[in-house]
Amino acid sequence: MMLFRKKKTPPPKETSDIKELWTKHREEFLKLYAKEIPQGDKLTMEKALVDLDGKVYYRFTGSTTIMPLERMGKMQDFLTMMSAGLDAKELESLIDIANNELALAFVGKKADVSKIGVVLNQIKERQSMIVHDQLLWNFMAVQLVREDEPPTRFVQKIHDEKVEALQELYYHNGDYSFFHNPELRLLNDLLRCSQEEWEILLTNSIRERDRLKKMLSLLRGGKGLGKDKKTNAFTS
């Protein structure tokens, strides 16, 4: 008795071509897919707000939609920076100044130790900042998904645009209920601030950020800090 083995039928050429295209252009296809799908409707997300340009923002409800890990990680980053009272750029600028002076000392050149002292003092002082306004807007923005944004990914360009849009929306409307949005409710419950207190915290944060910019400019310029200059950097 002769046994016959069934010949394997090769996949259609069209299928092979599709798989090859997917392998070569996976990232491009995923980007196109994210743009085509109406993410808010697709994931049954809840409509949160509309910015001044008419763009709709959606939120993760927790019951029907859960925040993706990438966004969750970014949110935790912003919370950590809030506790330090410094955003990433501010901290990096301060560390760079201290590192520059240490590098001079290591190669036997004269270093300005007072600059390192100013940097350390500023890092310590900022830990007492109650609200860092820019981190507040970043914290809110990362939790919201704009209508043209893929919810599963963190896109820096879109995120920066959202941060700016949220500030414009708040300062245009001046609505205290803004801080009762679910994205800020945790902070609002912890601080228990009135509308006037929120405005004071935001104003103080803006003033402190401007002061740090002036101080960094002063630390980068010149050969050293005199006593008067150092005092002005902290009091202006």
PASEBA-1860 file (N, C-alpha, C; in nm, 3 decimals):
! residues 236
1> MMLFRKKK> 0.086/-0.120/0.000/0.000/0.000/0.000/0.088/0.123/0.000 ~ 0.057/0.207/-0.093/0.139/0.328/-0.104/0.077/0.441/-0.023 ~ 0.162/0.511/0.053/0.117/0.626/0.133/0.153/0.754/0.060 ~ 0.059/0.837/0.054/0.082/0.965/-0.013/0.076/1.079/0.090 ~ 0.178/1.157/0.092/0.178/1.274/0.181/0.116/1.395/0.112 ~ 0.035/1.461/0.189/-0.031/1.579/0.133/0.071/1.691/0.118 ~ 0.078/1.741/-0.001/0.173/1.850/-0.025/0.125/1.979/0.041 ~ 0.219/2.049/0.104/0.186/2.176/0.164/0.165/2.281/0.056
9> TPPPKETS> 0.053/2.346/0.067/0.023/2.450/-0.031/0.091/2.579/0.010 ~ 0.177/2.633/-0.074/0.245/2.757/-0.037/0.144/2.872/-0.024 ~ 0.168/2.966/0.068/0.076/3.079/0.084/0.071/3.160/-0.043 ~ -0.044/3.219/-0.070/-0.054/3.304/-0.189/0.052/3.413/-0.188 ~ 0.100/3.448/-0.305/0.205/3.549/-0.315/0.160/3.682/-0.254 ~ 0.030/3.708/-0.269/-0.023/3.834/-0.216/-0.006/3.841/-0.064 ~ -0.032/3.727/0.003/-0.015/3.721/0.149/0.129/3.743/0.187 ~ 0.220/3.681/0.115/0.363/3.697/0.143/0.405/3.843/0.126
17> DIKELWTK> 0.353/3.906/0.024/0.387/4.046/0.000/0.340/4.136/0.114 ~ 0.219/4.108/0.164/0.163/4.187/0.274/0.249/4.171/0.399 ~ 0.288/4.047/0.429/0.370/4.022/0.548/0.506/4.090/0.535 ~ 0.560/4.087/0.415/0.689/4.152/0.393/0.678/4.303/0.411 ~ 0.569/4.360/0.359/0.546/4.504/0.377/0.531/4.539/0.524 ~ 0.456/4.455/0.598/0.434/4.480/0.741/0.567/4.476/0.817 ~ 0.651/4.378/0.783/0.780/4.365/0.850/0.868/4.488/0.825 ~ 0.867/4.534/0.703/0.955/4.646/0.665/0.902/4.782/0.713
25> HREEFLKL> 0.769/4.796/0.716/0.710/4.929/0.740/0.611/4.928/0.857 ~ 0.640/4.847/0.956/0.548/4.831/1.070/0.518/4.964/1.138 ~ 0.622/5.043/1.168/0.603/5.169/1.239/0.516/5.266/1.160 ~ 0.541/5.272/1.028/0.463/5.362/0.944/0.316/5.322/0.942 ~ 0.290/5.190/0.933/0.152/5.142/0.931/0.080/5.173/1.062 ~ 0.150/5.155/1.174/0.090/5.183/1.305/0.055/5.331/1.320 ~ 0.145/5.418/1.269/0.117/5.561/1.276/-0.006/5.597/1.193 ~ -0.015/5.539/1.073/-0.130/5.565/0.987/-0.258/5.513/1.051
33> YAKEIPQG> -0.249/5.395/1.113/-0.366/5.337/1.179/-0.414/5.426/1.293 ~ -0.318/5.477/1.373/-0.353/5.563/1.486/-0.421/5.691/1.441 ~ -0.378/5.743/1.325/-0.437/5.867/1.273/-0.577/5.843/1.217 ~ -0.600/5.725/1.158/-0.727/5.698/1.092/-0.839/5.665/1.192 ~ -0.804/5.595/1.300/-0.906/5.551/1.394/-0.949/5.667/1.484 ~ -1.078/5.696/1.499/-1.125/5.798/1.594/-1.110/5.745/1.737 ~ -0.994/5.773/1.796/-0.955/5.704/1.920/-1.055/5.721/2.033 ~ -1.109/5.841/2.046/-1.201/5.864/2.156/-1.322/5.775/2.147
41> DKLTMEKA> -1.382/5.761/2.029/-1.498/5.675/2.010/-1.458/5.528/2.019 ~ -1.342/5.496/1.961/-1.297/5.357/1.956/-1.279/5.300/2.096 ~ -1.225/5.375/2.186/-1.195/5.327/2.321/-1.301/5.369/2.422 ~ -1.415/5.418/2.371/-1.524/5.465/2.459/-1.473/5.554/2.571 ~ -1.386/5.647/2.533/-1.334/5.742/2.631/-1.436/5.852/2.656 ~ -1.422/5.918/2.767/-1.516/6.023/2.806/-1.469/6.159/2.758 ~ -1.559/6.236/2.700/-1.524/6.370/2.655/-1.496/6.458/2.777 ~ -1.379/6.522/2.777/-1.337/6.601/2.894/-1.357/6.751/2.873
49> LVDLDGKV> -1.305/6.804/2.763/-1.314/6.948/2.739/-1.283/6.979/2.593 ~ -1.306/7.104/2.556/-1.274/7.153/2.422/-1.188/7.277/2.438 ~ -1.071/7.281/2.370/-0.982/7.396/2.385/-1.029/7.514/2.299 ~ -0.955/7.623/2.305/-0.996/7.745/2.236/-0.989/7.731/2.084 ~ -0.918/7.629/2.035/-0.912/7.603/1.891/-1.020/7.505/1.845 ~ -1.105/7.464/1.940/-1.213/7.374/1.905/-1.177/7.228/1.905 ~ -1.057/7.192/1.952/-1.015/7.052/1.955/-1.069/6.984/2.081 ~ -1.120/6.863/2.062/-1.181/6.789/2.172/-1.077/6.705/2.244
57> YYRFTGST> -1.089/6.701/2.378/-0.998/6.621/2.461/-1.081/6.515/2.533 ~ -1.022/6.395/2.541/-1.088/6.282/2.607/-1.008/6.240/2.729 ~ -1.079/6.175/2.821/-1.011/6.125/2.942/-1.034/5.975/2.958 ~ -0.941/5.913/3.031/-0.955/5.772/3.068/-1.045/5.763/3.190 ~ -1.148/5.683/3.182/-1.246/5.679/3.291/-1.209/5.581/3.401 ~ -1.123/5.484/3.369/-1.086/5.385/3.469/-1.177/5.264/3.466 ~ -1.306/5.286/3.442/-1.401/5.174/3.438/-1.405/5.111/3.299 ~ -1.408/5.198/3.196/-1.414/5.145/3.058/-1.281/5.159/2.987
65> TIMPLERM> -1.198/5.253/3.028/-1.066/5.270/2.966/-0.961/5.293/3.074 ~ -0.848/5.226/3.058/-0.739/5.237/3.155/-0.622/5.308/3.088 ~ -0.555/5.395/3.164/-0.442/5.469/3.110/-0.328/5.375/3.072 ~ -0.277/5.386/2.948/-0.165/5.301/2.905/-0.040/5.324/2.990 ~ 0.047/5.224/2.994/0.166/5.229/3.080/0.257/5.346/3.047 ~ 0.273/5.378/2.917/0.363/5.486/2.880/0.316/5.619/2.938 ~ 0.186/5.644/2.931/0.131/5.767/2.990/0.139/5.764/3.142 ~ 0.111/5.647/3.199/0.119/5.634/3.344/0.260/5.664/3.394
73> GKMQDFLT> 0.360/5.617/3.319/0.499/5.643/3.358/0.532/5.791/3.353 ~ 0.485/5.859/3.246/0.508/6.003/3.234/0.438/6.079/3.347 ~ 0.318/6.036/3.382/0.245/6.101/3.490/0.322/6.089/3.622 ~ 0.377/5.971/3.647/0.457/5.951/3.768/0.582/6.038/3.766 ~ 0.641/6.055/3.648/0.759/6.143/3.635/0.724/6.286/3.678 ~ 0.610/6.335/3.630/0.569/6.471/3.664/0.539/6.485/3.813 ~ 0.481/6.381/3.872/0.455/6.384/4.017/0.586/6.390/4.096 ~ 0.685/6.312/4.052/0.815/6.313/4.118/0.880/6.450/4.109
81> MMSAGLDA> 0.872/6.511/3.989/0.930/6.645/3.971/0.856/6.748/4.055 ~ 0.724/6.730/4.070/0.646/6.823/4.154/0.696/6.822/4.298 ~ 0.728/6.703/4.347/0.776/6.694/4.486/0.911/6.762/4.503 ~ 0.989/6.768/4.393/1.118/6.837/4.398/1.104/6.986/4.369 ~ 0.991/7.027/4.309/0.969/7.169/4.278/1.051/7.218/4.160 ~ 1.104/7.127/4.082/1.185/7.162/3.965/1.146/7.075/3.848 ~ 1.130/7.138/3.730/1.107/7.054/3.613/1.241/7.004/3.560 ~ 1.237/6.917/3.460/1.359/6.851/3.412/1.463/6.950/3.361
89> KELESLID> 1.418/7.052/3.288/1.510/7.150/3.231/1.575/7.235/3.341 ~ 1.497/7.274/3.440/1.552/7.354/3.550/1.657/7.276/3.626 ~ 1.626/7.152/3.660/1.721/7.069/3.735/1.847/7.044/3.653 ~ 1.831/7.017/3.525/1.946/6.992/3.439/2.036/7.116/3.430 ~ 1.974/7.235/3.420/2.052/7.358/3.412/2.132/7.382/3.539 ~ 2.071/7.356/3.655/2.142/7.374/3.782/2.257/7.274/3.795 ~ 2.231/7.150/3.761/2.335/7.048/3.770/2.451/7.078/3.675 ~ 2.421/7.128/3.556/2.526/7.162/3.459/2.620/7.268/3.515
97> IANNELAL> 2.564/7.367/3.583/2.647/7.474/3.641/2.740/7.417/3.748 ~ 2.685/7.333/3.835/2.768/7.271/3.941/2.874/7.180/3.879 ~ 2.836/7.103/3.778/2.931/7.012/3.712/3.045/7.088/3.644 ~ 3.013/7.202/3.585/3.117/7.282/3.520/3.223/7.328/3.618 ~ 3.179/7.370/3.735/3.274/7.414/3.838/3.355/7.297/3.892 ~ 3.290/7.182/3.910/3.362/7.063/3.957/3.465/7.018/3.854 ~ 3.430/7.027/3.726/3.523/6.988/3.620/3.647/7.076/3.622 ~ 3.630/7.206/3.648/3.744/7.297/3.658/3.835/7.258/3.774
105> AFVGKKAD> 3.770/7.222/3.887/3.848/7.184/4.005/3.926/7.055/3.981 ~ 3.868/6.960/3.910/3.932/6.832/3.886/4.058/6.844/3.799 ~ 4.059/6.944/3.710/4.177/6.961/3.623/4.274/7.065/3.680 ~ 4.251/7.104/3.805/4.344/7.194/3.872/4.322/7.341/3.843 ~ 4.210/7.376/3.781/4.181/7.517/3.755/4.098/7.575/3.869 ~ 4.092/7.708/3.874/4.019/7.773/3.980/3.870/7.761/3.957 ~ 3.800/7.704/4.053/3.656/7.687/4.043/3.586/7.784/4.138 ~ 3.467/7.826/4.100/3.388/7.916/4.184/3.296/7.832/4.272
113> VSKIGVVL> 3.342/7.804/4.394/3.267/7.718/4.485/3.133/7.781/4.523 ~ 3.126/7.914/4.519/3.001/7.981/4.556/2.887/7.943/4.461 ~ 2.920/7.915/4.334/2.816/7.875/4.239/2.756/7.741/4.279 ~ 2.842/7.649/4.323/2.793/7.519/4.366/2.702/7.535/4.488 ~ 2.741/7.625/4.578/2.658/7.652/4.696/2.522/7.708/4.658 ~ 2.521/7.799/4.561/2.394/7.858/4.514/2.305/7.749/4.455 ~ 2.364/7.660/4.375/2.288/7.553/4.312/2.226/7.462/4.417 ~ 2.305/7.418/4.513/2.254/7.329/4.618/2.145/7.395/4.700
121> NQIKERQS> 2.164/7.524/4.729/2.065/7.597/4.807/1.933/7.610/4.731 ~ 1.943/7.635/4.600/1.822/7.648/4.518/1.747/7.516/4.509 ~ 1.820/7.405/4.494/1.756/7.274/4.489/1.682/7.245/4.619 ~ 1.745/7.282/4.731/1.681/7.260/4.861/1.560/7.349/4.879 ~ 1.570/7.476/4.837/1.459/7.569/4.851/1.337/7.526/4.770 ~ 1.362/7.477/4.650/1.251/7.442/4.561/1.167/7.325/4.615 ~ 1.222/7.246/4.706/1.146/7.135/4.761/1.026/7.183/4.843 ~ 1.030/7.309/4.884/0.919/7.365/4.962/0.814/7.432/4.874
129> MIVHDQLL> 0.836/7.434/4.743/0.737/7.492/4.652/0.612/7.405/4.652 ~ 0.499/7.465/4.679/0.374/7.388/4.689/0.325/7.345/4.552 ~ 0.324/7.438/4.457/0.278/7.408/4.321/0.374/7.467/4.220 ~ 0.419/7.383/4.127/0.499/7.429/4.013/0.401/7.436/3.897 ~ 0.370/7.556/3.850/0.261/7.572/3.755/0.281/7.492/3.626 ~ 0.405/7.491/3.571/0.428/7.419/3.447/0.413/7.267/3.464 ~ 0.458/7.217/3.577/0.441/7.074/3.604/0.294/7.039/3.626 ~ 0.219/7.133/3.682/0.076/7.113/3.700/0.006/7.093/3.565
137> WNFMAVQL> 0.038/7.180/3.468/-0.024/7.169/3.335/0.024/7.043/3.263 ~ 0.151/7.007/3.283/0.203/6.885/3.222/0.135/6.762/3.281 ~ 0.114/6.764/3.412/0.048/6.653/3.482/-0.094/6.634/3.429 ~ -0.162/6.745/3.403/-0.299/6.737/3.351/-0.299/6.693/3.205 ~ -0.207/6.749/3.127/-0.205/6.722/2.983/-0.179/6.575/2.951 ~ -0.091/6.511/3.028/-0.055/6.372/2.997/-0.172/6.278/3.021 ~ -0.268/6.320/3.103/-0.385/6.236/3.132/-0.496/6.253/3.031 ~ -0.487/6.356/2.947/-0.590/6.384/2.847/-0.541/6.345/2.708
145> VREDEPPT> -0.633/6.301/2.625/-0.602/6.260/2.488/-0.673/6.354/2.392 ~ -0.595/6.425/2.311/-0.655/6.513/2.211/-0.712/6.430/2.097 ~ -0.810/6.484/2.029/-0.882/6.409/1.925/-0.793/6.353/1.815 ~ -0.678/6.418/1.789/-0.588/6.373/1.683/-0.466/6.301/1.737 ~ -0.476/6.251/1.860/-0.361/6.192/1.929/-0.385/6.044/1.960 ~ -0.286/5.958/1.936/-0.301/5.816/1.974/-0.294/5.802/2.126 ~ -0.396/5.744/2.189/-0.398/5.737/2.336/-0.292/5.647/2.397 ~ -0.242/5.552/2.319/-0.147/5.455/2.376/-0.004/5.505/2.372
153> RFVQKIHD> 0.020/5.619/2.307/0.156/5.670/2.292/0.169/5.811/2.349 ~ 0.289/5.844/2.394/0.319/5.979/2.440/0.396/6.050/2.329 ~ 0.333/6.150/2.269/0.395/6.225/2.159/0.433/6.363/2.214 ~ 0.563/6.390/2.225/0.611/6.512/2.290/0.555/6.639/2.225 ~ 0.554/6.644/2.093/0.507/6.764/2.023/0.361/6.794/2.057 ~ 0.277/6.692/2.050/0.136/6.711/2.083/0.119/6.744/2.231 ~ 0.198/6.679/2.315/0.191/6.707/2.460/0.222/6.854/2.488 ~ 0.327/6.907/2.427/0.363/7.048/2.448/0.251/7.141/2.402
161> EKVEALQE> 0.188/7.106/2.291/0.076/7.186/2.241/-0.041/7.182/2.338 ~ -0.065/7.066/2.399/-0.174/7.053/2.496/-0.146/7.136/2.621 ~ -0.022/7.135/2.667/0.016/7.213/2.785/-0.015/7.362/2.761 ~ 0.022/7.410/2.644/-0.003/7.550/2.610/-0.154/7.577/2.598 ~ -0.226/7.484/2.536/-0.370/7.501/2.515/-0.446/7.503/2.648 ~ -0.405/7.418/2.743/-0.471/7.414/2.873/-0.452/7.544/2.950 ~ -0.331/7.599/2.942/-0.307/7.727/3.008/-0.392/7.838/2.947 ~ -0.396/7.841/2.814/-0.476/7.943/2.745/-0.623/7.930/2.784
169> LYYHNGDY> -0.671/7.806/2.793/-0.811/7.783/2.828/-0.841/7.833/2.969 ~ -0.752/7.802/3.063/-0.775/7.844/3.202/-0.769/7.995/3.216 ~ -0.667/8.058/3.162/-0.651/8.202/3.180/-0.754/8.281/3.098 ~ -0.809/8.219/2.994/-0.913/8.284/2.915/-1.046/8.283/2.991 ~ -1.078/8.168/3.052/-1.206/8.155/3.122/-1.199/8.195/3.268 ~ -1.081/8.175/3.330/-1.065/8.208/3.472/-1.163/8.131/3.560 ~ -1.187/8.006/3.524/-1.289/7.926/3.591/-1.225/7.838/3.698 ~ -1.264/7.861/3.824/-1.208/7.786/3.936/-1.242/7.637/3.927
177> SFFHNPEL> -1.356/7.604/3.864/-1.397/7.464/3.853/-1.296/7.382/3.771 ~ -1.208/7.452/3.700/-1.103/7.386/3.622/-1.021/7.292/3.711 ~ -0.999/7.333/3.837/-0.918/7.254/3.929/-0.995/7.139/3.992 ~ -1.123/7.128/3.956/-1.202/7.014/4.004/-1.217/6.907/3.896 ~ -1.149/6.926/3.783/-1.145/6.822/3.682/-1.081/6.697/3.743 ~ -1.123/6.578/3.702/-1.066/6.455/3.760/-0.913/6.450/3.754 ~ -0.855/6.510/3.650/-0.709/6.506/3.634/-0.636/6.586/3.743 ~ -0.704/6.683/3.803/-0.641/6.766/3.907/-0.708/6.747/4.044
185> RLLNDLLR> -0.808/6.662/4.049/-0.886/6.648/4.172/-0.800/6.600/4.288 ~ -0.707/6.508/4.260/-0.620/6.456/4.366/-0.540/6.569/4.430 ~ -0.478/6.654/4.347/-0.400/6.766/4.400/-0.490/6.865/4.472 ~ -0.606/6.891/4.415/-0.697/6.988/4.476/-0.746/6.939/4.612 ~ -0.774/6.808/4.622/-0.819/6.752/4.750/-0.709/6.758/4.855 ~ -0.584/6.738/4.812/-0.472/6.742/4.906/-0.447/6.884/4.956 ~ -0.456/6.981/4.865/-0.425/7.119/4.899/-0.544/7.193/4.960 ~ -0.665/7.154/4.920/-0.788/7.219/4.969/-0.780/7.371/4.952
193> CSQEEWEI> -0.750/7.414/4.829/-0.730/7.556/4.802/-0.858/7.622/4.752 ~ -0.876/7.745/4.791/-0.983/7.826/4.735/-0.936/7.883/4.602 ~ -1.025/7.951/4.531/-0.986/8.009/4.402/-0.873/8.110/4.421 ~ -0.885/8.193/4.524/-0.781/8.295/4.549/-0.648/8.230/4.582 ~ -0.651/8.121/4.657/-0.527/8.052/4.695/-0.461/7.987/4.574 ~ -0.544/7.930/4.484/-0.488/7.873/4.361/-0.418/7.981/4.279 ~ -0.481/8.095/4.268/-0.423/8.205/4.190/-0.291/8.251/4.250 ~ -0.285/8.255/4.383/-0.162/8.296/4.451/-0.051/8.193/4.425
201> LLTNSIRE> -0.086/8.064/4.435/0.013/7.958/4.411/0.069/7.964/4.269 ~ -0.019/7.985/4.172/0.025/7.993/4.032/0.112/8.115/4.010 ~ 0.071/8.228/4.068/0.148/8.352/4.053/0.286/8.338/4.117 ~ 0.291/8.279/4.236/0.419/8.259/4.304/0.511/8.166/4.225 ~ 0.453/8.064/4.164/0.532/7.972/4.084/0.593/8.042/3.963 ~ 0.513/8.121/3.895/0.563/8.195/3.778/0.677/8.289/3.820 ~ 0.660/8.355/3.935/0.764/8.445/3.985/0.891/8.369/4.018 ~ 0.878/8.252/4.079/0.995/8.172/4.115/1.068/8.120/3.991
209> RDRLKKML> 0.992/8.083/3.890/1.055/8.035/3.767/1.131/8.147/3.697 ~ 1.073/8.266/3.697/1.142/8.381/3.637/1.269/8.415/3.716 ~ 1.260/8.404/3.847/1.376/8.432/3.931/1.489/8.334/3.904 ~ 1.452/8.207/3.885/1.553/8.105/3.857/1.620/8.130/3.721 ~ 1.542/8.172/3.623/1.599/8.203/3.491/1.703/8.313/3.501 ~ 1.672/8.418/3.578/1.767/8.528/3.596/1.892/8.480/3.670 ~ 1.870/8.395/3.770/1.982/8.344/3.847/2.073/8.256/3.762 ~ 2.013/8.171/3.678/2.092/8.085/3.590/2.172/8.168/3.490
217> SLLRGGKG> 2.110/8.273/3.439/2.181/8.362/3.347/2.300/8.427/3.415 ~ 2.281/8.466/3.540/2.388/8.529/3.618/2.499/8.429/3.647 ~ 2.461/8.305/3.680/2.561/8.201/3.711/2.643/8.162/3.588 ~ 2.582/8.167/3.472/2.652/8.130/3.349/2.745/8.241/3.301 ~ 2.711/8.364/3.334/2.790/8.477/3.287/2.893/8.520/3.390 ~ 2.999/8.582/3.344/3.101/8.634/3.435/3.191/8.526/3.491 ~ 3.293/8.568/3.563/3.392/8.473/3.617/3.357/8.427/3.757 ~ 3.269/8.502/3.822/3.236/8.463/3.958/3.122/8.543/4.010
225> LGKDKKTN> 3.073/8.508/4.127/2.964/8.578/4.190/3.016/8.658/4.308 ~ 2.995/8.786/4.302/3.028/8.867/4.417/2.918/8.857/4.519 ~ 2.937/8.911/4.637/2.839/8.901/4.744/2.709/8.968/4.704 ~ 2.719/9.088/4.647/2.598/9.162/4.608/2.522/9.089/4.499 ~ 2.594/9.036/4.399/2.530/8.966/4.290/2.458/8.843/4.340 ~ 2.522/8.771/4.433/2.462/8.650/4.485/2.335/8.682/4.563 ~ 2.335/8.792/4.638/2.218/8.831/4.712/2.104/8.869/4.618 ~ 2.136/8.945/4.512/2.034/8.987/4.416/1.971/8.869/4.346
233> AFTS> 2.051/8.767/4.321/2.000/8.651/4.249/1.890/8.580/4.328 ~ 1.896/8.589/4.461/1.798/8.521/4.544/1.681/8.609/4.583 ~ 1.696/8.740/4.575/1.591/8.830/4.625/1.513/8.897/4.514 ~ 1.567/8.901/4.391/1.496/8.972/4.285/1.377/8.893/4.235
END
